[in-house]
């Protein structure tokens, strides 16, 4: 088979007073890059702090040139089933569809127009955040771009039943930096998500989110840092490619 695989693990830690360095979750990820230019991103995410706990399984399919095609999400919150959903983008009709089910929403079917170009599905796994930065043209040097995404949940942890939610956020390309983490030392590009929307994400402004992403075609998140009310850190601890 003509494909290339990348797998790894990211550890979530806290920077909150009294919890500095404490592991609060983890994420196992796998990329499959196909010969036709399409990719599949898979992630299993566990968040233990804050309560309630979140267990998320995600499969995301992108066509050539980072065109989002479909996204499947399964959510367990507090060790109970929250919902399962499938988002699909049809480039031909420029429509976004969602089919989902959850105890609090029942069976849900949605279809809405994309209303122009957008940059991807916001998947919520940390590795997906890093991969989304591929849409920025780094040959322009440090600059800011407004990203438009469709998400299965507006919640900052993605902890609501899957349904279509549109969100825009700025992404800054800060520059190139070397970063050393448990998985090794990497040449990286430094990006920063900045939420300046009046409504924020899910009604709450997301704190600035700094990411160091490998400066190669794989765009793997090496390290992430969020302060504000979150005080979260994310570190690549295993990588196999």
Secondary structure, DSSP 8 states (H G I E B T S, - for coil): --EEEEEEEEEEEE-STT-TT-EEEEEEEEEEEETTS-EEEEEEEEE-SSSS-EEEEEEEEEEGGGEEEEEEEEEEETTEEEEEEEEEEETTTTEEEEEEEETTTEEEEEEEE--S---EEE--SHHHHHHHGGGS-GGG-SEEEEEEEEES--STT--S----EEEEEEEEEEEEEEEEETTEEEEEEEEEEE---SS-BTTB----EEEEEESSTT--EEEEEE-TTT-EEEEEEEEE-
